[in-house]
């Protein structure tokens, strides 16, 4: 039986969109991503992982640099690039995830934002993810220290792959246009009046007509923060699902952190909670559809757009629960070495 395999998908293009110009988003350059991956690799090795496969890329060489930069550390694990064409698009992340799933990876660590993880989710199947935030508006990935992320991923791949308490399945939003499923989002689907994809990133609420959220998470940033701002006394922690929000310029307003350093009042005409399998049909009109914060699809006036809240999204590792479970199971203990 082969030793456990952990995959790494580090997006060299994440964290560099236009929201750094219109707001005050953190810039994650590729040197910082290399440093994060270096700490991930050290942690993977510490918990007994000996095989790593990673997505190749031509922009920077994050993984090769991480492997060669530790002058005082000789790795005993083997890290190899996946054999795949490099297109320099989100399709690379999807293809890498598909290959890692086919290779039987026990866990995939991602470095990127909501968009990167959406691409990975298309191909990872049931392989659980440990998403490290290096993007702009991040709801799906979190700001994890690479060392902790590596430990959790390695423990899941080695010892706790079937642990129901440490792996959870998150919802997704399935987008249908004219009755055909065309895309999926992990965080939000937003319809705007802008006719073209353009710079992709969407931050101006004056052009936004409607929003559908996969989850309402107080403390999030971006359009998903709208849901958090609309909470009232009927909200019960842990029981909320999705939400449909219709914006209106002359409506009551809520204060929303739309991007790092960008907080604004947003008029909300109406909103309603969504249960699993609920379907929202957007009002027709020319515009664009943004998925997880980026415009992706141009709509005609005749387009019929429906969004369904689905329970079968990707699996995500609960990092604190993993480390707690590993300690309780004795995986973080050993007898004194002579």
C-alpha positions, -999 to 999 in steps of 0.1 A, spaced: 0 0 0 14 34 -10 20 61 15 -5 89 19 -4 117 -7 -11 154 -1 -17 178 -29 -9 215 -31 -25 239 -55 -9 274 -51 -23 300 -75 4 325 -85 -22 350 -98 -43 352 -66 -43 384 -45 -36 409 -73 -69 421 -87 -82 457 -91 -97 458 -55 -62 467 -43 -66 500 -62 -102 508 -52 -98 496 -16 -69 486 7 -66 448 2 -35 430 13 -10 421 -15 1 385 -13 31 384 -36 46 351 -47 75 354 -23 51 353 6 32 324 -10 66 306 -13 73 312 24 38 299 33 43 267 12 77 262 28 61 261 62 34 238 49 60 214 37 79 214 70 47 206 88 36 179 64 70 162 69 67 165 107 35 145 108 48 118 85 38 127 50 64 115 25 46 122 -8 34 156 -21 21 164 -56 16 199 -67 2 220 -96 29 232 -119 29 269 -130 52 290 -152 47 324 -135 69 320 -105 77 285 -95 63 287 -60 68 250 -51 103 246 -65 114 277 -48 99 266 -15 117 232 -18 151 248 -25 150 278 -1 155 258 31 193 258 33 192 244 69 166 217 62 168 186 40 134 173 31 128 136 34 94 139 16 92 137 -22 74 166 -39 67 163 -77 47 184 -102 16 169 -117 20 159 -154 -4 184 -170 -4 213 -195 -1 247 -180 -25 272 -195 -22 300 -170 -60 301 -163 -83 288 -136 -86 256 -157 -51 247 -143 -65 245 -107 -94 224 -119 -73 200 -138 -48 197 -109 -76 189 -85 -90 163 -109 -56 146 -111 -50 147 -74 -84 131 -68 -75 104 -94 -42 98 -77 -60 91 -44 -48 122 -25 -59 123 11 -61 161 13 -55 191 -9 -40 224 4 -50 254 -16 -34 289 -17 -57 315 -32 -90 332 -28 -127 323 -33 -121 321 -71 -92 297 -68 -111 274 -45 -142 275 -68 -120 262 -96 -105 235 -73 -140 225 -62 -149 217 -98 -124 189 -98 -116 177 -63 -146 154 -58 -147 141 -23 -111 150 -14 -111 174 15 -96 208 12 -75 229 36 -78 264 20 -53 291 29 -63 326 21 -40 345 -2 -68 362 -23 -88 395 -19 -123 390 -6 -121 357 11 -150 338 27 -143 303 17 -105 302 26 -93 315 59 -61 331 71 -43 300 83 -7 298 94 10 275 69 25 253 96 -9 246 112 -25 240 78 2 215 68 -1 196 101 -39 194 97 -37 183 61 -11 156 69 -30 143 99 -62 140 78 -44 122 50 -26 98 74 -49 91 103 -82 109 102 -95 107 66 -128 92 77 -132 114 107 -167 129 104 -160 154 132 -131 170 113 -144 171 78 -176 190 68 -193 195 35 -202 230 27 -230 243 4 -226 256 -31 -247 277 -55 -256 261 -89 -263 285 -117 -287 277 -145 -292 298 -176 -321 290 -198 -326 258 -179 -290 245 -183 -266 243 -154 -235 263 -165 -215 271 -133 -212 268 -96 -202 292 -68 -190 286 -33 -199 320 -17 -222 343 -37 -238 349 -71 -244 385 -80 -262 400 -110 -252 435 -120 -262 460 -147 -227 462 -161 -229 448 -197 -194 434 -199 -171 413 -178 -143 439 -180 -120 439 -150 -140 411 -134 -139 423 -98 -172 438 -86 -173 463 -57 -197 491 -67 -231 484 -52 -248 510 -74 -247 485 -103 -258 455 -83 -293 443 -86 -296 410 -67 -274 388 -46 -277 351 -36 -255 338 -7 -245 302 -1 -240 309 36 -246 339 59 -215 343 80 -213 373 104 -178 388 102 -173 380 65 -163 405 39 -175 412 4 -211 408 -7 -216 379 17 -213 406 44 -247 418 33 -263 388 49 -244 393 82 -256 430 83 -292 418 78 -293 395 108 -321 402 133 -334 388 166 -348 357 148 -312 346 139 -301 314 156 -263 307 155 -256 276 135 -290 274 119 -287 299 91 -285 288 55 -285 310 24 -301 343 16 -315 361 -14 -311 399 -13 -326 425 -37 -309 459 -36 -327 493 -39 -313 528 -39 -342 543 -20 -345 515 5 -334 511 42 -296 508 44 -271 485 62 -234 491 68 -213 466 49 -175 459 46 -174 453 9 -136 450 6 -106 454 29 -107 491 40 -140 497 21 -171 501 43 -202 515 28 -240 518 33 -261 496 10 -298 500 3 -317 467 6 -352 465 -8 -360 430 4 -343 398 15 -353 362 24 -337 332 39 -330 302 17 -332 265 26 -313 238 8 -326 231 -27 -344 265 -28 -343 282 -63 -340 319 -70 -349 333 -104 -333 367 -111 -352 395 -127 -344 396 -164 -322 423 -180 -289 429 -197 -260 426 -173 -233 403 -160 -232 375 -135 -205 375 -109 -195 343 -92 -176 346 -59 -168 382 -64 -157 381 -101 -178 388 -132 -178 357 -154 -210 356 -176 -225 382 -198 -263 381 -199 -288 391 -227 -322 407 -219 -338 373 -227 -316 352 -204 -334 333 -177 -311 330 -147 -318 307 -118 -296 299 -88 -301 269 -66 -287 264 -31 -272 229 -30 -258 209 -1 -233 189 -21 -204 214 -21 -167 205 -14 -155 189 18 -134 212 40 -111 202 69 -119 218 103 -83 226 113 -88 232 150 -110 201 154 -84 180 135 -55 191 158 -77 185 189 -87 151 176 -51 142 168 -40 151 203 -68 131 219 -60 101 197 -23 102 207 -10 112 172 9 141 186 26 122 214 55 98 216 77 82 242 108 100 252 136 94 227 169 82 242 
